[in-house]
Amino acid sequence: MFYLFLLAHLVADFVLQPLWLVVRKRYWYGLLLHSSIVFGCMLLLPLVDPVSRVLWPIMLGISVIHAGTDWLKVHYGDRVPGPPIVSFMLDQVVHICVIWGMLRLVLPVEHIWAPGLSPATHMAIYGSVYIIAALGVPIGVIVWLDPIFAHRTHAIGARLRSLVASVVAISCMLIGGVLALPAILIGLTLAIHHPRSQHPLDTPAGMLVVLIIATLLAAMLKLLPV
């Protein structure tokens, strides 16, 4: 069950949270809108696993805590020691721990983690990996290398290129395994020598982080009995 809730969280936080909504989370209506999207994504889970229908109170609790966590991040995140990426990572860790903790209130451990108990687990795990690699990691790279968004004019193109590179790297690894590594390395080399812009995702460091994590996540999927 955890994998389904994780996928819902990732969709709400990385797929359905554009920059304008991130900015508006400084105000109550922005937080309300974002937490409503989080709740709405979880309310859709019964479409793929009817058992999750009875967990709507847990979904509501997760959404409320999610809003509170984001409020703390927006107003006090700059007090967290270290660069902004630390606050970004801490926020995600808290969200994931809250999901696990809330599910643990009503479900035994084996029902939370066992992949075979839900018919949609396979889809949720693969979907989560693709979202983390194609959207979550690039956003993290931007927060790490360009916390003031100085290169936002190039953001759309850079993020699109990063998304395509991540999806291609994961798919190639899943299909070809280690045989796909030379192709990924060649693509990385060409991208490094011919950067499209000064955006962090087009720099060698940014591209390297995105492709390494995408490749590692795909390798984990190949190794795990999913």
N, C-alpha and C positions, 0 to 999 in steps of 0.2 A: 504493500500500500504506500510505503514511503516514496517509491519511485514515481508514482502517479502524482502525489502532492508536490514532489520536487519539480516535475515537468510543468505543472500549473504555475508554480512560483517563477520558474525561469521564463515562461511565456509572458507572465505579467510584468516581470522586472526588466527583461531585455528585448522582448519582441514588441510589447504594447506600452512601452514607456519612452516616448520620443523626448528629445531635449527640451522642448517647450514645457512638457509635463514635469520634467526634473526641476526646471526653474520655478514652476508654479507650486512646487511642494513646499515652498517657504510660507505659503498661505494655507489656511484651513481647507479651502475648497480644492486645492491641488492634492493635498493629502487624502481628502475624502474621495476624490475621483480615483486616485491610484489604488487606495485600499479597496474601493468598490470593484476595480478591475481584478485585483488579486482574488477577492471573494467570488467574482463571476467566473474566473478561470477554474476555481475549485468546484463551483457548482456544476460545471460541465463534465466533471469526472464520471458521474453515473452513466453518461452516454457510452463510455467504454468499459466501465465496471459498475454494474448496478448495486453491488454491495456497499459502495462508498456513499450511497444516498443517505444512509442513516447517520453519517458522520458530519452532517451540515452544522451542528453546534461547534464541532472542532474547527471546521472551516471558518466559521464566524470568529471564533477566538483567535485563530491564526491571523486573520485579516486585521483585527483590532490591534493585536500586538505588533503586527507589521507596520501599521500606521504610527504607533508609538515609537518604534525603533527608528523609522525614517525621520520622525520629528526630532528625535535626539541627534541623529546624524546631521540633519540640516542645520540645527541651531548650535550644536556643541561638537560637531565632528572636527572642527579646526583645533580643538583642545586635545585631541588624541595625539600622543607623541609620534613624531615621524612625519614623512610626506603624506599627501592626500591618499595615496594608494593604500596606506595602512588602514585608514578609516573606511575606504571602499571595501577592502577585504574583510575587515571586522564586521561590517554591516551584513555581508553575505553569510558569514559564519553564524552570526546571531540568527538570521532568518532560517537557516537550515536547522540549527539546533532547536529553534522554537517548533518547527514542523515535527521533528522527531519527538520532542518532549510532549507536545499536545497529543500526538498519536499514541504515545506510550501511556497516556492517562486512561485510554479506553481499549487498547489492543495489547495482547501479549507480544513479546519480542519477536517470536517467529512469524507472526502475522504482519509485522512491520517490514521485515527484511526479506522474508522468503520470496524469491522471484516466481515460484510456481503457483502461488495462491491467487494471482490475478491474471486474467487472460490478456490484459493490456500491458503487462510488465515489460515485455520485450520492446514494444513500441515506445514506452515511456523512457526506458534506458537509452535507446538509440536516439530518440528525440532530444533528450537532455544533453547527450554528448555533442550532438550537432549544434545545439543552441549555445552551449558553453564555449565551444571552439570557434564558432562563426560570429557570435555576437558578444558573449560575456568577456572572453579574453581580449578582443580588440578594444572594448570599452575600458577594460583594466589598463591596457597599454596606453590609451589616451590619457587616462587619469595619472598614470605613472610618468609619462614623458612630456605631457602638455597639460598640466592641471589648470592653466588659465585659458585654455582653448585658443591659443594664439593663431593656430592654423585651421580654424573652423571653416574658412572659405574652401578648403580642399577636402573637408570631412566626408562629403557624400561620395566622391569618387574613391577616396582612400578606403573608406569602410566597405564599399562595394567590392573593390579589388581584394580586400582582406577576407571578406565573406566567401567570395568565389575560391580563393586560394585554400581556405580552411576546408570548405566542403569537398573540393577536389582532392586535397591531401587525405582526408579521412576516407573518402570513398575509394581512392586508389589503394590505401592500406588495407581496407576491409576486403577488397576484391583480390589484390595481388600480394598482400603480405609484405615481407621484406623485399620482394622483387620490385616493389614500387618505390623504394627509397632512392635509387639513382635518379629516377624521373623527378622526384620531389626536390632533391638536391640541385639538379640542373635548373629547375624552375626558380629555386631560391637564389642561385648564383646569378641568373639573368636579371632577376628583380633587383638584386643588390647593385649590380653594375649599371642598371638603367632605371633609377628611381623616377617615379612619375611626379613627385612633389616633395615638399619639405615636411609634409604631415608625418606624425610619429609612425603611423601604420605603413608609410612608404619608406621609412628609414631602415637600414640594415638591422638595427637592434629590434625594432618593432616587428618586422617581417620574421626575424629569426624566432622571437618569442611565440608569435602566432603559429608558425608552422611546426615548431618543436612540440608545443602543447597539443596541437591537433593530431600530430603523428603519434604522440604518446597515448592520447586518449583512444585512438583507433587501435593501437597495439594492445591496450588493456581490454578492449572489447573482444579482440581476437583470442586473448588468453583466458578471459573469464567465461564460465559456462552459462552464458546468457541465452 
